[in-house]
Amino acid sequence: MPPLRTFILKVVNRCNINCDYCYVFHGPDQSWRELPVRMSTDVAYAAAQRIAEHATAHDLDHIDVVLHGGEPLLAGPRHLGAILQILRDHLPFVSFELQTNGMLIDNEWLDLFEQFGVQVGVSLDGPPAANNRHRVSHRGRSTFDTAVHGIELLRGRPHLFAGILAVVDLHNDPVEVHDDLAALGPAVIDFNLPHATHDSPPRRTDPDEPEYGRWLSRVYDAWIGADSSTHSVRILEDIVALSLGAKGSVESLGLAPADIVVVESDGSIENVDTLKAAAPGAAGLGLNVFDHTFNEVARHPAIRQRQTGAAALAEECQRCPLVSVCGGGYLPHRLSAERGYRNPSVYCQDLAYLIRHVQATLPA
C-alpha cells in the first residue's frame, strides 16, 4: 500500500469570482452548497492528527499540504493563520502550498505566507482578453488587473511565488498566452486542459482533430525556442521527463501511483477533487478525519484504482506505445456512463499528438 503524501485541504467552499469553467461551483457535483463555508480549527486539528499518524506509520520525512478552495484567502489571515499553526505544530516536516485567484493578496497575507513558508500559486489564463473570457467577477467584470496586482506583490518576495495556473482555451493564441504569463516571472506555468468526459466532451471546432494537442505544441515550441527561459511548463517538462525514463510530477501523466487525497471543509475525506467535474458524488469515499485513518483511505478501492498503473486502464491504452507517458490521461477525463473509467482520455488524440511532437525534438 503506497502511502499518501499530498493532502489538499479545502479551507473555504466559496469564491469571490465566478469562473464559468469551475468544476466546484459550475460542475455536476454541487455538494459545496451543503458544506461549511470555512474549515473549522477542529477539523484542521483532526486532519493534522491523522496526517501525522499516517506519516509516522510510513516513516515519511516530508509531506505536502495544499490549501485550496473555492478561494482560500476568503478564510481571512487570522483564521488561516490558526489553521497553519495547527498543522505546523503537528507536522514539523510539512511544506505548504496555496492556490489562489490572487484578488485578495496584500502585504498582510504575504507576511503570513512568509511566517509559514507558504508557496503561492495564482490562477490566471493569460492577457486581459484571454483571462476575462472565463475568469470574471460575480458581476461579470474583469478580474485581470487585480489578479496581476497580486502577482506583482508576490514577485516582491519571489521565494513565495510558486507559479501560475492557466486553463487552455482554443480561442486564445497559445504563444501570446505563454509569453504574457512568462513575462510575469513565475517559476512554473501549469496549463490545464478543461475538465471534460466522454459524455460531456470538450469544445472543439473539429472533433476529429487534435486541436488541444496542437495548441499545447505551439506552447512547447515557444517555450523551448525562447532566448532564455527561467520557468518550466509543467505538462511539457513532465512529457520530456517521462519520455526519457524519468519520473513525472503530476497525476495527469505517467503511471506512478497517485498519492493525493482531499479533506473537505467539514472533515470528509475525498478522492482527487477534480472528479467533481465528472459526476455527482464521484469524489466521495464515505470517510472523514474524525472516524477514519489515512491508512483506511489508502486501502479504499477508489484510491487503489489510482495506484494500480496500467492495470486500471482501458485495454487499448494498455496496448498503446505512449502509455508510459500519457498514463491513459487524467482519471476524470476517462469517464463515460457506459464504461466507467475504462476509457482512453477524452483528450487521447491531443495527448498523442503533443507527446509525439515533444518526442520528435528529443535526443534519439
C-alpha positions in Angstrom: 0.0 0.0 0.0 1.8 3.2 -1.2 1.5 6.0 1.4 -0.3 9.2 0.8 2.0 12.2 0.7 -0.1 15.2 -0.5 -3.1 16.4 1.3 -5.4 19.1 -0.2 -7.4 20.9 2.5 -10.4 22.7 1.2 -10.3 25.6 3.7 -13.0 27.6 2.0 -16.0 26.5 0.0 -17.0 29.8 -1.6 -15.3 32.1 -4.1 -15.1 35.8 -4.7 -15.0 35.5 -8.5 -17.1 33.4 -11.0 -15.1 31.4 -13.4 -17.6 29.7 -15.8 -15.4 26.5 -16.1 -15.0 26.0 -12.4 -15.6 22.3 -11.6 -16.6 23.1 -8.0 -19.3 25.7 -8.5 -20.4 25.1 -12.1 -19.8 21.3 -12.3 -22.3 18.5 -12.0 -21.4 17.9 -8.3 -23.0 20.7 -6.3 -22.1 19.3 -2.8 -20.4 22.6 -1.9 -23.8 24.0 -1.2 -24.1 21.7 1.9 -20.6 22.2 3.1 -19.3 24.7 5.7 -18.1 27.9 4.2 -14.8 27.7 6.2 -12.9 24.7 7.6 -13.0 25.0 11.4 -9.9 24.7 13.6 -11.5 21.5 15.0 -11.4 19.9 11.5 -7.9 21.2 10.9 -6.8 19.7 14.2 -8.3 16.3 13.5 -6.8 16.4 10.0 -3.3 17.3 11.3 -3.5 14.4 13.8 -4.5 11.9 11.1 -1.8 13.1 8.7 0.9 12.9 11.5 -0.3 9.4 12.3 0.0 8.4 8.7 3.4 9.9 8.3 4.6 8.1 11.4 3.2 4.8 10.3 5.0 5.0 7.0 8.2 6.7 8.3 7.6 9.7 6.0 10.1 12.6 6.5 8.1 15.0 4.3 4.5 15.7 3.3 2.8 18.4 1.3 -0.3 20.3 2.4 -2.1 22.3 -0.2 -4.6 24.9 0.9 -7.4 25.2 -1.6 -11.0 26.3 -2.2 -13.0 27.9 -3.5 -10.8 30.9 -2.7 -8.7 30.1 0.4 -8.0 33.7 1.2 -11.6 34.2 2.0 -10.8 32.5 5.3 -9.1 35.7 6.4 -5.5 35.9 7.7 -6.3 35.2 11.3 -8.3 32.1 10.7 -6.0 30.7 8.0 -3.0 31.5 10.3 -4.6 29.4 13.1 -5.0 26.5 10.7 -1.4 26.8 9.5 -0.2 26.9 13.1 -2.2 23.7 14.0 -0.7 21.9 11.0 2.8 23.1 11.7 2.6 22.1 15.4 1.7 18.5 14.4 3.7 18.3 11.2 7.2 20.0 11.6 8.2 18.4 8.3 5.4 19.8 6.2 5.6 22.0 3.1 2.7 24.4 2.5 1.3 25.4 -0.9 -1.8 27.5 -1.6 -3.7 28.1 -4.8 -5.5 31.5 -5.1 -7.0 33.7 -7.7 -4.8 36.5 -6.4 -7.5 39.0 -5.9 -7.0 39.4 -2.1 -3.2 39.3 -1.9 -1.8 42.1 0.2 1.2 42.6 2.5 -0.6 41.2 5.5 -1.1 38.0 3.5 2.5 38.0 2.3 3.7 38.3 5.9 1.6 35.2 6.9 3.0 33.3 3.9 6.5 34.3 4.9 5.9 33.1 8.5 4.9 29.6 7.4 6.8 29.3 4.2 3.7 29.0 2.1 4.4 28.6 -1.6 1.6 30.5 -3.5 0.3 29.7 -7.0 -2.0 32.1 -8.8 -4.7 31.2 -11.4 -4.6 33.4 -14.5 -5.4 32.5 -18.1 -3.3 35.0 -20.0 -3.6 38.6 -21.1 -6.8 40.5 -20.4 -8.9 39.2 -23.3 -7.9 35.6 -22.6 -8.3 35.9 -18.9 -11.6 37.7 -19.0 -13.2 35.2 -21.3 -13.9 33.0 -18.3 -12.4 34.5 -15.1 -14.8 37.3 -14.2 -16.4 38.7 -11.1 -19.9 37.8 -10.0 -21.0 41.0 -11.8 -19.2 39.9 -15.0 -16.4 42.4 -14.6 -12.7 41.9 -15.4 -10.5 40.3 -12.7 -7.3 40.7 -14.6 -5.8 43.9 -13.1 -6.5 42.9 -9.5 -5.0 39.4 -10.1 -1.9 40.8 -11.7 -1.5 43.3 -8.9 -1.5 40.3 -6.5 1.2 38.6 -8.7 3.3 41.8 -8.7 3.2 41.8 -4.8 4.2 38.2 -4.8 7.1 39.0 -7.2 8.5 41.2 -4.4 9.0 38.0 -2.5 10.0 35.6 -5.3 10.7 32.7 -2.9 7.0 32.6 -2.2 5.8 32.7 -5.8 5.2 29.1 -6.9 3.8 29.8 -10.3 0.7 30.4 -12.5 -2.1 28.0 -13.4 -3.9 28.6 -16.7 -6.7 26.7 -18.4 -6.4 26.1 -22.1 -8.9 27.8 -24.3 -8.7 27.2 -28.1 -9.9 30.7 -28.7 -6.7 32.2 -27.2 -3.4 32.4 -29.1 -1.1 29.9 -27.3 2.1 31.8 -28.0 0.7 35.1 -26.7 -0.7 33.4 -23.6 2.6 31.6 -22.9 4.7 34.8 -23.4 2.4 37.0 -21.4 2.4 34.6 -18.5 6.1 34.1 -18.7 6.7 37.9 -18.5 5.1 37.8 -15.0 8.1 35.9 -13.7 6.6 32.6 -12.5 8.9 29.7 -11.7 6.3 27.3 -13.2 3.4 27.7 -15.6 0.8 25.0 -15.4 -1.5 24.5 -18.3 -4.6 22.5 -17.5 -7.0 21.0 -20.1 -10.6 21.9 -19.5 -12.3 19.2 -17.5 -14.5 17.1 -19.7 -15.7 13.5 -20.0 -16.9 11.3 -22.9 -20.5 12.1 -22.1 -19.7 15.8 -21.9 -16.8 16.3 -24.2 -14.6 19.4 -24.6 -15.5 22.1 -27.0 -13.8 21.7 -30.4 -14.1 23.2 -33.9 -13.5 19.8 -35.4 -14.0 16.7 -33.1 -11.7 14.7 -35.4 -8.7 17.0 -35.0 -6.2 17.2 -32.0 -6.8 20.9 -31.5 -5.7 20.9 -27.9 -2.6 18.9 -28.7 -1.7 21.4 -31.5 -2.4 24.4 -29.1 0.0 22.9 -26.5 2.5 22.0 -29.1 2.7 25.7 -30.1 3.3 26.5 -26.4 6.1 23.9 -26.4 7.8 25.5 -29.4 7.6 28.9 -27.9 9.0 27.6 -24.6 12.0 25.8 -26.0 12.6 28.5 -28.6 12.8 31.4 -26.2 16.2 33.1 -25.9 16.2 32.4 -22.2 13.6 30.6 -20.1 13.7 30.8 -16.3 10.4 29.0 -15.9 9.2 25.5 -16.5 5.9 24.5 -18.2 4.9 21.6 -16.1 2.9 19.4 -18.5 5.6 19.8 -21.1 8.5 19.2 -18.7 6.8 16.1 -17.5 6.3 14.8 -21.0 10.1 15.3 -21.6 11.0 13.6 -18.3 8.7 10.6 -18.8 9.8 10.2 -22.4 13.4 10.0 -21.1 12.5 7.4 -18.4 12.5 9.8 -15.5 9.6 10.4 -13.1 6.9 13.0 -13.7 5.4 15.4 -11.2 1.7 15.4 -11.9 -1.0 12.7 -11.6 -2.5 13.5 -15.0 0.5 11.9 -16.8 2.5 8.7 -16.3 1.8 5.6 -14.4 3.2 6.3 -11.0 0.9 5.6 -8.0 -1.3 8.5 -7.0 -0.6 9.9 -3.5 -3.1 12.8 -3.3 -6.3 13.0 -1.2 -8.6 15.8 -0.3 -10.0 16.9 3.1 -13.2 18.9 2.7 -14.2 21.8 4.9 -16.4 19.5 7.0 -13.7 16.9 7.5 -14.9 14.4 4.9 -12.1 12.8 3.0 -12.4 12.6 -0.7 -10.7 11.2 -3.8 -9.0 13.7 -6.1 -11.5 16.6 -6.1 -11.5 17.2 -9.8 -13.7 14.1 -10.0 -16.4 16.5 -9.1 -16.2 17.6 -12.8 -17.1 14.0 -13.9 -20.3 13.2 -12.0 -22.1 14.0 -8.7 -20.6 12.1 -5.8 -17.7 10.8 -7.9 -15.1 12.0 -5.4 -16.9 10.7 -2.3 -15.3 8.0 -0.2 -17.7 7.9 2.8 -14.7 8.6 5.1 -13.8 11.5 7.4 -10.9 12.7 9.6 -12.7 12.2 12.8 -13.5 8.5 12.4 -11.0 7.1 9.9 -7.3 6.9 9.4 -5.4 7.7 6.2 -4.4 4.1 6.1 -8.1 3.3 5.7 -8.2 5.9 3.0 -5.2 4.4 1.1 -6.9 1.0 1.2 -10.2 2.3 -0.3 -10.9 0.8 -3.7 -11.3 4.2 -5.3 -7.9 5.2 -4.1 -6.4 1.9 -5.1 -7.7 2.4 -8.6 -5.4 5.4 -8.9 -2.4 3.4 -7.7 -2.5 0.3 -9.9 -0.9 1.9 -13.0 -1.7 0.3 -16.4 -3.9 -2.4 -15.0 -6.6 0.2 -14.3 -6.6 1.4 -17.9 -8.7 0.5 -20.9 -7.3 -2.3 -23.0 -6.5 0.0 -25.9 -4.5 2.2 -23.5 -2.5 -0.8 -22.2 -1.5 -1.7 -25.8 -0.5 1.8 -26.7 3.2 2.6 -27.0 2.7 6.0 -25.4 1.1 4.7 -22.2 4.1 5.2 -20.0 4.0 8.9 -20.8 0.3 9.7 -21.0 -0.7 7.2 -18.4 -4.1 6.9 -20.0 -4.8 10.6 -19.3 -6.3 12.2 -16.3 -8.8 10.0 -14.4 -11.8 12.4 -14.6 -11.3 12.7 -18.4 -11.7 9.0 -18.9 -15.3 8.7 -17.6 -18.3 7.5 -19.6 -21.6 6.2 -18.4 -21.2 3.1 -20.5 -17.7 2.0 -19.4 -16.9 4.0 -16.3 -13.2 4.9 -16.2 -12.1 2.1 -18.5 -11.8 4.5 -21.5 -8.9 6.4 -23.1 -8.9 10.0 -22.1 -11.4 12.2 -23.9 -8.1 14.1 -24.9 -6.4 10.9 -26.2 -5.8 12.3 -29.7 -4.5 15.5 -28.2 -2.1 13.9 -25.8 -0.8 11.6 -28.5 -0.2 14.5 -30.9 1.6 16.5 -28.1 3.7 13.7 -26.9 4.9 12.8 -30.4 5.6 16.5 -31.1 7.7 16.8 -28.0 9.5 13.4 -28.5 10.5 14.4 -32.0 12.7 17.2 -30.5 14.5 14.9 -28.0 17.8 13.1 -28.5 17.3 9.7 -30.1 
